[in-house]
Amino acid sequence: MDLQGFVNMLDIMTCIISVETKEDGSYGDIRIVTGNPAYISSIEHANPEEPKMLTSKFEPNSLYQTYFPTDPNFEDFCFRCAVLKQPMHTYVHPDRFDFWFNLYMMPLGSEGNIHYCTYSQVVSKYADSEQMSNTSASIATDVLNTCIKLRGATNFQHTMDEVISDIRKLCDAQSCVILLTDHETRKCSVLCESRNEYSMLQSMRGILRDDFYELTESWKDTIGGSNGLLIKNRHDWEYLREKNPNWCESLLKANVESIVLFPLNNGGETLGYIWACNFDTENTVKIKETIELTVYFVASEIGNYKLLDRLKRLSSIDMLTGVLNRNEMNNRVDQLRKGGGDEIKGLGIVFADLNGLKRVNDNDGHEAGDLLLKNAAMVLQNVFIGDQIFRAGGDEFMILLSYTSEEAIKEKCAKAKKLSKKYGNVSFALGYSFHNDSSDITTALKLADQRMYEDKAKYYLDHPEYMR
């Protein structure tokens, strides 16, 4: 078979790939046998507008790992094309390259246990939306349905629950999860999860631990520069065992037989991961290509949601002290005044007025006053853990407690006064009120405010030298 003569007839970058098969039906070495001048030049004379390989020297019949790291997805495509004689096409953006690849593979003949296929590629720096949409009708329909749900979402969480359920059903998987990663706190959280009724797999929410973030950090190397990870047969499991033995063993112990995992990348940041476990391995190509396209839209929506959530949090935070601001306090009080389904049982209100702020500002300057406010907020945050703390005004804070008791409020107020002594000149005038529910929030606020002013009057009676 004149492989060199055949490949030289093609203008676009093309090489010939060989796949070795073994007696048990699995595959062995995958080699790049030869390439046309355009392909060889892309390796030996690569310019900044082309992907850079691991070597700048082309050696005929070399293992493909000579040029780029082991990639199970690439191997699966080669096997399907060269051995199973299936024409293959995909449009991908591997993580290891900042380029988009439009890939075409066509089966050729076989010589004993060595099977051949062509591998042609067109590389571009930027995504081509027309190519992204150039997929089968069934895949396009599945991806379009996801996009419609995401774009029309009024309830983000409910929509994501629907999307993950749709993806699980598409994969015919036992479970499907979207896991978010927070790089600042080094924590993970489950955004949504879908499991079928016969699943023998544990819920991700039940096994998520504080150290799970460290495991997710190992996934990038395991994926190995590809755009996702597909583990579906013995060969793939051997790869996973070599790359990430601890994770491999934990998956096997958890009864995971197959897994497809894709990072959710947006704006140069990995927001999390989506994966499906124990899926229909007979439908691997469609599953991979559908998730491959879907993750771009899902990641974009999650990125937008997180940005809006971050902006919302910033707009509700007092930038000096880090507690909730007056505007957020007014919104919360208005919600409780309106009642409805937002009623609180065991309502506690605490007003904490910082004594002596004006004196510190006048005598020591506003930087000292700002430090006093920060320390005061720190005292309240260390005492009223899990409660909503608001900066109500210049030197006044309000704390909203729910499902509490009058005794618990008293204990926290006493603790705040005791702890404030460890922060130098931090001193609070405190007033509280307790009600069985939030039906009369106005009365609760007035009573707490009245008691706070009574406590402040007592403070200045005991310390007349601090009178403002």
C-alpha positions as CSV (number, residue, x, y, z in Angstrom):
1,M,0.0,0.0,0.0
2,D,1.6,3.3,-1.1
3,L,0.7,5.3,1.9
4,Q,3.1,8.2,1.2
5,G,1.8,8.5,-2.4
6,F,-1.8,8.6,-1.2
7,V,-1.3,11.2,1.5
8,N,0.7,13.4,-0.8
9,M,-2.3,13.8,-3.1
10,L,-4.1,15.7,-0.3
11,D,-3.6,19.5,0.1
12,I,-4.7,20.0,3.7
13,M,-2.5,18.8,6.7
14,T,-2.9,15.1,6.6
15,C,-1.1,12.1,8.1
16,I,-1.6,8.3,8.1
17,I,-2.2,6.7,11.4
18,S,-1.8,3.0,12.2
19,V,-3.5,1.2,15.1
20,E,-2.3,-2.2,16.3
21,T,-4.9,-4.7,17.5
22,K,-4.3,-7.5,20.0
23,E,-5.8,-11.0,20.1
24,D,-8.2,-10.0,22.8
25,G,-9.7,-7.3,20.6
26,S,-8.1,-4.4,22.4
27,Y,-5.6,-2.1,20.7
28,G,-1.9,-1.5,21.3
29,D,0.4,1.1,19.8
30,I,-1.0,4.0,17.8
31,R,1.6,5.5,15.4
32,I,1.9,8.3,13.0
33,V,3.2,6.5,10.0
34,T,3.8,9.3,7.6
35,G,2.5,12.7,6.6
36,N,2.1,15.0,3.6
37,P,4.4,18.1,3.3
38,A,1.8,20.4,4.9
39,Y,1.5,18.1,8.0
40,I,5.3,17.6,8.4
41,S,5.9,21.3,8.0
42,S,3.4,22.0,10.8
43,I,5.7,20.0,13.1
44,E,9.1,21.0,11.8
45,H,8.4,24.6,10.9
46,A,5.6,25.6,13.2
47,N,4.9,29.4,13.4
48,P,3.1,31.2,16.2
49,E,-0.2,30.8,14.4
50,E,0.1,27.0,14.6
51,P,0.1,24.5,17.5
52,K,3.5,23.6,18.9
53,M,4.2,19.9,19.3
54,L,6.5,18.2,21.9
55,T,9.2,17.8,19.2
56,S,10.1,19.8,16.1
57,K,11.4,16.7,14.3
58,F,9.1,14.3,12.3
59,E,10.1,10.7,12.6
60,P,8.0,8.3,10.4
61,N,6.2,5.5,12.2
62,S,6.7,7.1,15.6
63,L,4.3,6.6,18.5
64,Y,1.8,9.5,18.5
65,Q,2.9,10.4,22.1
66,T,6.1,11.6,20.5
67,Y,4.2,14.7,19.4
68,F,1.6,15.2,22.1
69,P,0.6,13.6,25.4
70,T,-1.5,10.4,25.8
71,D,-5.1,11.3,24.9
72,P,-7.8,8.6,25.4
73,N,-10.2,10.5,23.2
74,F,-7.8,10.6,20.3
75,E,-7.1,6.9,20.7
76,D,-10.8,6.1,20.7
77,F,-11.3,8.0,17.5
78,C,-8.3,6.3,15.9
79,F,-9.6,2.9,16.9
80,R,-13.1,3.5,15.6
81,C,-11.8,4.8,12.3
82,A,-8.9,2.5,11.6
83,V,-10.2,-0.8,13.1
84,L,-14.0,-0.4,13.1
85,K,-13.8,1.4,9.7
86,Q,-16.1,4.3,10.8
87,P,-15.5,7.8,9.2
88,M,-15.0,10.3,12.0
89,H,-15.3,14.1,12.3
90,T,-15.1,16.4,15.2
91,Y,-14.6,20.1,15.9
92,V,-12.7,20.6,19.2
93,H,-10.6,22.9,21.3
94,P,-8.1,20.7,23.3
95,D,-7.0,22.3,26.5
96,R,-3.4,21.7,25.7
97,F,-3.6,24.0,22.6
98,D,-5.1,27.5,22.3
99,F,-6.5,26.5,18.9
100,W,-9.6,25.0,17.4
101,F,-9.2,21.8,15.4
102,N,-11.5,20.7,12.6
103,L,-10.7,17.0,12.3
104,Y,-11.5,14.4,9.7
105,M,-10.6,10.8,9.8
106,M,-11.2,8.2,7.0
107,P,-10.5,4.5,7.2
108,L,-8.0,2.8,5.0
109,G,-7.0,-0.8,4.6
110,S,-5.4,-3.3,7.0
111,E,-2.3,-5.5,7.0
112,G,-2.7,-8.3,9.5
113,N,-3.2,-6.7,12.9
114,I,-2.2,-3.2,11.7
115,H,-5.0,-1.0,10.6
116,Y,-4.7,2.4,8.9
117,C,-6.7,5.6,8.6
118,T,-6.1,9.2,7.5
119,Y,-6.1,12.1,9.9
120,S,-6.7,15.5,8.4
121,Q,-6.9,18.8,10.3
122,V,-7.7,22.4,9.7
123,V,-6.5,24.6,12.6
124,S,-7.8,28.1,13.5
125,K,-7.2,30.5,16.3
126,Y,-10.8,31.4,16.9
127,A,-14.0,29.3,17.1
128,D,-16.2,29.0,14.0
129,S,-19.8,29.0,15.0
130,E,-20.8,27.4,11.7
131,Q,-18.5,24.5,12.4
132,M,-19.8,24.2,16.0
133,S,-23.3,23.8,14.6
134,N,-22.2,21.5,11.8
135,T,-23.2,18.3,13.6
136,S,-25.8,15.6,13.3
137,A,-29.5,16.6,13.6
138,S,-30.0,14.6,16.8
139,I,-27.0,16.2,18.6
140,A,-28.0,19.6,17.3
141,T,-31.5,19.1,18.7
142,D,-30.2,18.0,22.1
143,V,-27.8,20.9,22.4
144,L,-30.4,23.4,21.1
145,N,-32.9,22.3,23.7
146,T,-30.4,22.8,26.4
147,C,-29.6,26.3,25.1
148,I,-33.3,27.2,25.0
149,K,-33.7,26.2,28.6
150,L,-30.7,28.1,29.7
151,R,-31.6,31.3,27.8
152,G,-35.2,31.3,29.0
153,A,-34.3,30.5,32.6
154,T,-36.1,32.6,35.3
155,N,-35.0,30.2,38.1
156,F,-31.4,29.3,37.6
157,Q,-31.3,26.4,40.0
158,H,-34.5,24.8,38.7
159,T,-33.2,25.1,35.1
160,M,-29.9,23.5,36.0
161,D,-31.7,20.6,37.6
162,E,-33.6,20.1,34.4
163,V,-30.5,20.4,32.2
164,I,-28.5,17.8,34.3
165,S,-31.5,15.5,34.2
166,D,-31.7,15.8,30.4
167,I,-28.0,15.1,30.0
168,R,-28.2,12.0,32.2
169,K,-31.1,10.7,30.2
170,L,-29.2,11.4,26.9
171,C,-26.2,9.4,28.2
172,D,-28.5,6.7,29.7
173,A,-26.3,7.1,32.8
174,Q,-26.8,6.1,36.4
175,S,-25.8,9.5,37.6
176,C,-24.8,12.9,36.3
177,V,-23.4,15.8,38.3
178,I,-22.3,19.4,37.9
179,L,-19.7,20.2,40.5
180,L,-18.6,23.8,41.1
181,T,-15.0,24.7,42.3
182,D,-14.2,27.8,44.3
183,H,-10.5,28.6,43.9
184,E,-10.5,31.2,46.6
185,T,-11.9,29.0,49.4
186,R,-10.6,25.8,47.8
187,K,-14.0,24.2,48.3
188,C,-16.4,22.3,46.0
189,S,-20.2,22.3,45.9
190,V,-22.8,20.3,44.0
191,L,-24.7,22.6,41.7
192,C,-27.1,19.9,40.5
193,E,-27.3,16.1,40.3
194,S,-29.5,13.6,38.6
195,R,-29.6,9.9,39.4
196,N,-31.8,7.1,38.0
197,E,-33.9,5.1,40.3
198,Y,-31.8,2.0,39.8
199,S,-28.4,3.6,40.5
200,M,-26.1,1.8,42.8
201,L,-23.9,4.9,43.0
202,Q,-23.8,7.1,46.0
203,S,-25.1,10.7,45.8
204,M,-22.3,13.2,45.3
205,R,-23.8,15.4,48.0
206,G,-23.3,12.5,50.4
207,I,-19.7,11.9,49.8
208,L,-18.4,15.5,49.2
209,R,-15.8,16.3,51.8
210,D,-13.7,19.4,52.6
211,D,-10.6,17.9,50.9
212,F,-12.4,17.1,47.6
213,Y,-11.0,20.2,46.0
214,E,-7.5,18.7,46.2
215,L,-8.8,15.7,44.1
216,T,-10.3,18.0,41.5
217,E,-6.8,19.7,41.1
218,S,-5.5,16.3,39.9
219,W,-8.1,16.1,37.1
220,K,-6.4,18.6,34.9
221,D,-3.3,16.5,34.6
222,T,-5.4,13.3,34.2
223,I,-7.3,14.8,31.3
224,G,-3.9,15.5,29.9
225,G,-4.5,18.5,27.7
226,S,-7.5,17.0,26.0
227,N,-11.0,18.7,26.3
228,G,-12.4,15.9,28.4
229,L,-11.9,12.4,29.8
230,L,-13.8,9.3,28.6
231,I,-13.3,6.0,30.6
232,K,-15.3,3.2,29.1
233,N,-13.1,0.0,28.7
234,R,-10.2,-1.8,30.1
235,H,-7.6,0.1,28.1
236,D,-9.0,3.4,29.4
237,W,-9.0,2.2,33.0
238,E,-5.4,1.2,32.7
239,Y,-4.6,4.7,31.5
240,L,-6.5,6.2,34.5
241,R,-4.8,3.8,36.9
242,E,-1.4,5.0,35.6
243,K,-2.3,8.7,35.6
244,N,-4.3,9.0,38.8
245,P,-4.1,5.7,40.8
246,N,-5.9,7.0,43.9
247,W,-8.9,8.4,42.0
248,C,-9.0,5.3,39.9
249,E,-9.3,3.0,42.9
250,S,-11.9,5.2,44.6
251,L,-14.0,5.1,41.4
252,L,-13.8,1.4,41.2
253,K,-14.7,0.9,44.9
254,A,-17.7,3.2,44.3
255,N,-19.0,0.8,41.5
256,V,-18.2,3.2,38.7
257,E,-17.8,1.2,35.5
258,S,-17.6,4.1,33.1
259,I,-17.2,7.9,33.4
260,V,-17.2,10.9,31.0
261,L,-15.8,14.1,32.6
262,F,-15.5,17.5,31.1
263,P,-14.2,20.8,32.7
264,L,-16.5,23.8,32.6
265,N,-14.2,26.5,31.4
266,N,-15.2,30.2,31.0
267,G,-13.1,33.3,30.6
268,G,-9.8,31.3,31.2
269,E,-11.2,29.9,34.5
270,T,-12.3,26.4,35.4
271,L,-15.7,26.9,37.1
272,G,-16.2,23.2,37.8
273,Y,-16.8,19.9,36.1
274,I,-19.7,17.9,34.6
275,W,-19.6,14.2,34.5
276,A,-21.8,11.1,33.9
277,C,-21.2,7.7,35.4
278,N,-22.1,4.3,34.1
279,F,-23.4,5.5,30.8
280,D,-24.3,3.7,27.6
281,T,-20.9,2.8,26.2
282,E,-22.5,1.7,22.9
283,N,-23.4,5.4,22.3
284,T,-20.0,6.9,23.2
285,V,-19.4,9.1,20.2
286,K,-22.8,10.8,20.4
287,I,-22.5,11.2,24.2
288,K,-19.0,12.7,23.9
289,E,-19.9,15.1,21.1
290,T,-23.2,16.3,22.7
291,I,-21.5,17.0,26.1
292,E,-18.6,18.5,24.3
293,L,-20.8,21.1,22.7
294,T,-23.2,21.5,25.7
295,V,-20.4,22.4,28.1
296,Y,-19.6,25.7,26.3
297,F,-23.2,26.9,26.8
298,V,-23.5,25.5,30.4
299,A,-20.2,27.1,31.4
300,S,-21.2,30.4,29.9
301,E,-24.4,30.5,31.9
302,I,-22.7,29.4,35.1
303,G,-20.1,32.1,34.5
304,N,-22.8,34.7,34.0
305,Y,-24.7,33.5,37.1
306,K,-21.6,33.6,39.3
307,L,-20.7,37.1,38.0
308,L,-24.2,38.4,38.8
309,D,-24.2,36.7,42.1
310,R,-20.8,38.3,42.9
311,L,-22.1,41.7,41.8
312,K,-25.2,41.2,44.0
313,R,-23.1,40.3,47.0
314,L,-20.8,43.3,46.4
315,S,-23.8,45.6,46.2
316,S,-25.1,44.2,49.5
317,I,-21.9,44.4,51.4
318,D,-20.5,47.3,53.5
319,M,-17.0,47.6,51.9
320,L,-15.3,48.8,55.1
321,T,-16.5,46.2,57.6
322,G,-17.5,43.3,55.3
323,V,-21.0,42.9,56.9
324,L,-24.3,43.5,55.0
325,N,-25.0,47.2,54.3
326,R,-28.0,49.4,55.2
327,N,-29.7,48.9,51.8
328,E,-29.7,45.2,52.3
329,M,-31.0,45.6,55.8
330,N,-33.9,47.8,54.6
331,N,-34.7,45.2,51.9
332,R,-34.7,42.4,54.5
333,V,-37.0,44.3,56.9
334,D,-39.4,45.2,54.0
335,Q,-39.6,41.5,53.1
336,L,-40.5,40.6,56.7
337,R,-43.1,43.4,56.9
338,K,-44.8,42.1,53.8
339,G,-45.0,38.7,55.4
340,G,-46.2,35.9,53.2
341,G,-44.0,32.8,52.9
342,D,-41.0,34.6,54.3
343,E,-42.0,34.5,58.0
344,I,-39.4,33.8,60.6
345,K,-40.0,31.7,63.7
346,G,-38.1,32.6,66.9
347,L,-37.2,36.1,65.7
348,G,-34.3,38.0,67.5
349,I,-33.3,41.6,66.8
350,V,-30.1,43.1,68.3
351,F,-29.0,46.7,67.9
352,A,-25.3,47.3,68.6
353,D,-24.1,50.9,68.8
354,L,-20.3,51.4,68.9
355,N,-19.4,53.7,71.8
356,G,-16.9,56.5,71.3
357,L,-16.5,56.4,67.5
358,K,-16.7,60.2,67.2
359,R,-14.1,60.7,69.9
360,V,-11.7,58.4,68.1
361,N,-12.3,60.1,64.8
362,D,-11.7,63.6,66.3
363,N,-8.7,62.7,68.4
364,D,-6.9,60.0,66.4
365,G,-8.2,60.5,62.8
366,H,-10.5,58.7,60.5
367,E,-8.1,55.8,59.8
368,A,-8.2,55.0,63.6
369,G,-12.0,55.3,63.4
370,D,-12.2,52.9,60.4
371,L,-10.0,50.4,62.3
372,L,-12.4,50.6,65.3
373,L,-15.3,49.9,63.0
374,K,-13.6,46.9,61.5
375,N,-12.7,45.5,64.9
376,A,-16.3,46.0,66.0
377,A,-17.6,44.1,63.0
378,M,-15.1,41.3,63.7
379,V,-16.4,41.0,67.3
380,L,-20.0,40.7,66.1
381,Q,-19.0,38.2,63.3
382,N,-17.2,36.0,65.9
383,V,-20.2,36.0,68.2
384,F,-23.3,36.1,65.9
385,I,-22.1,33.2,63.8
386,G,-24.7,32.2,61.2
387,D,-26.8,35.3,61.9
388,Q,-27.3,38.3,59.5
389,I,-25.2,41.3,60.6
390,F,-25.9,44.7,59.0
391,R,-24.2,48.0,59.3
392,A,-27.2,50.2,59.9
393,G,-25.4,53.5,60.0
394,G,-22.2,55.2,60.9
395,D,-21.6,53.5,64.2
396,E,-24.6,51.3,64.5
397,F,-25.1,47.6,63.6
398,M,-28.2,45.5,63.5
399,I,-28.3,41.7,63.9
400,L,-31.2,39.6,62.7
401,L,-31.5,36.1,64.3
402,S,-34.0,33.4,63.4
403,Y,-35.1,30.2,65.0
404,T,-33.5,31.4,68.2
405,S,-34.6,31.9,71.9
406,E,-34.4,34.8,74.3
407,E,-31.9,33.0,76.4
408,A,-29.6,32.4,73.4
409,I,-29.8,36.2,72.5
410,K,-28.9,37.2,76.0
411,E,-25.9,34.8,76.0
412,K,-24.7,36.2,72.6
413,C,-25.0,39.8,73.8
414,A,-23.1,39.1,77.0
415,K,-20.4,37.3,74.9
416,A,-20.1,40.3,72.6
417,K,-19.5,42.7,75.5
418,K,-16.9,40.3,77.0
419,L,-15.1,39.7,73.7
420,S,-15.0,43.4,72.8
421,K,-12.6,44.0,75.8
422,K,-10.0,42.0,73.9
423,Y,-10.1,44.5,71.0
424,G,-8.8,47.6,72.8
425,N,-11.3,50.4,72.7
426,V,-14.2,48.5,71.2
427,S,-17.3,49.0,73.3
428,F,-21.0,48.4,72.5
429,A,-24.3,49.6,73.7
430,L,-26.6,46.7,73.1
431,G,-30.3,46.3,72.9
432,Y,-32.3,43.2,71.9
433,S,-35.9,42.0,71.5
434,F,-37.3,38.5,71.0
435,H,-40.6,37.6,69.4
436,N,-42.1,34.2,68.6
437,D,-42.3,35.2,64.9
438,S,-41.7,38.0,62.5
439,S,-45.3,39.1,62.1
440,D,-44.7,42.3,64.0
441,I,-41.2,43.2,62.9
442,T,-41.8,46.9,63.4
443,T,-42.4,46.4,67.2
444,A,-39.4,44.2,67.5
445,L,-37.2,46.8,65.9
446,K,-38.5,49.6,68.1
447,L,-38.0,47.6,71.3
448,A,-34.5,46.6,70.5
449,D,-33.6,50.2,69.5
450,Q,-35.1,51.5,72.7
451,R,-33.2,49.1,74.9
452,M,-30.0,49.9,73.0
453,Y,-30.4,53.6,73.8
454,E,-31.1,52.8,77.4
455,D,-27.8,50.8,77.5
456,K,-25.9,53.7,75.8
457,A,-27.3,56.2,78.4
458,K,-26.0,53.9,81.2
459,Y,-22.6,53.7,79.5
460,Y,-22.2,57.5,79.4
461,L,-23.6,57.8,82.9
462,D,-20.7,55.5,84.0
463,H,-18.2,57.2,81.7
464,P,-19.1,60.9,81.5
465,E,-15.6,61.7,80.1
466,Y,-16.7,59.9,76.9
467,M,-19.8,62.0,76.3
468,R,-20.0,63.1,72.7
